[in-house]
Amino acid sequence: MNIHILLPVYNEERRIENGVENTVDFMEKHFNNKYKITVIDNASTDKTSLIMEKLVKEYSTVDYIHLKEKGVGIALRTGIKINTFDIVGYMDIDLSTKLDHLLDVNKIFLEEKNIQIVNGSRNSKKSNVIGRKLGRSITSHGLSIILKIVLGMKLDDALCGFKFFRKNTIEHLVSVSSNRNGWFYCVELLLRAEKEKISIKEIPVTWQDDYDTHVNVPKLIKAYLIEIIKLFIEVRIKS
């Protein structure tokens, strides 16, 4: 079974080389060239593109796409559109989620034919979350509760940046979902899957916070609440 890893990025000159090289090293060791890595750049204005030009020349399994628009949603749709591999999914370029979980993903899809989606969770009791500040932890768990109450989601961590799909399943979900560009596109994909009773396996992950990333928690909460309301209205109309 082969796997296509999408790495959406925006102005990641500090982390892009380390993220790509560590991922390549891991995949070379465990996946015998049955993989592809595509970095999808959401209109970066720093040196991300220059660094990626070098990495693409160095690694035959790495591709790079530069978009003119920002947003994880458009990055994912772009990657899914060009994908030809059995399994496709995305991770954060800072590799917050331990790369070892890619082995879990591969094993699940090989052995559990009914499973169509594997979703990483930082909120499971079995998850190992390292270095996450209290404010971000409260925000994450709080938003999970709101998603369950308002949207009826069953998953514990719809926002974790570690999701993988069988090819036909994700193509179908994209076809029935909106064209929103932000992070909540990922939530929408999972919500649509739940509504259609598509089999999802949520796995606890080891996840380490990126200490260099500053997050405006109040602004983030406001943005998430607005997206939750929009998604609630959209799903109710289309259901």
Buried (B, 14 or more C-beta within 10 A) or exposed (E): BBBBBBBBBBBBBBBBBEBBBEBBEBBEEBBEEBBBBBBBBBBBEEEBBEBBEEBBEEBEBBBBBBBEEBBBBBBBBBBBEBBEBBBBBBBBBBBBBBBEBBEBBBEBBEEEEEBBBBBBBBBBEEBEBEEBEEEBBEBBBEBBEBBBEEBEBEBBBBBBBBBBBBBEBBBBBBEEBBEBBBBBBBBBBBBBBBBEEBEBBBBBBBBBBBEEEEEEEEEBBEBBEEBBEBBBEBBEEEE
